[in-house]
Amino acid sequence: MAVKIAIADEHTIIRRGVYAMMMDQQSFSSGSEAQSSFSLTGEVASTAELLALLEQQTPDILLLGYTLTASRQQSPQSNLDGLALLKWLKQHYPALKVIVLSSYKNPLLVRLALEAGAKGYLSRSICEKMLHDTLKAVNDGEVYVDPSLMHTLFSADIRATESLSARETDVLRLLCKGLSLTTISMRMHLSIKTVSAHKIRAMEKLGVKNDCQLYCLLARSRMFDIAI
């Protein structure tokens, strides 16, 4: 029986590319590998579309982009993405196996994603074989992390960013996307005061005193793949 796969990413080219890679690798599979065939149950760009898809039919595996398109719907869940969405999915769809597909390679984000319930974490530089191996491993109940990221997870070099909480990390990520504190508070369903407090605590942990120093540090560390 084919393993049901869903793809959620805000970029159409990523969704279609992942599906094409999945099918290309599968076409070369034979023998025992043919037993692990995959079928696409749907592809979505926003959290609202993902929730609608899950209500209709829950796939076995979800390939999830770290960020999704924002929605104007009033549902509290419709604007979730990142770690908050991972935690929500784990709570409401515990049997769903989520593989994060992200451009973010910071070890903190990888660790937090796994702690939030992800069963796999892949960068966008993967090849067809790695994608197939990841899907097979996760379907078999294993946890799979892109080998190019593995060494950072066990590095003895402890960075200040590793002390950030999940919410502090998400606030910084949304700030790097150019969102205001007001918009972030709406996206995270928190008060502006709470969002501001997360930002201040994150800055204290990172040892920066103003927004300019904060963005420079995040750019240098490539935490969210921004550069100056």
Summary of the structure (lengths in Angstrom):
residues: 228
radius of gyration: 18.0
end to end distance: 48.5
largest distance: 59.5
contacts: 680
relative contact order: 0.12
helix: 53%
strand: 14%
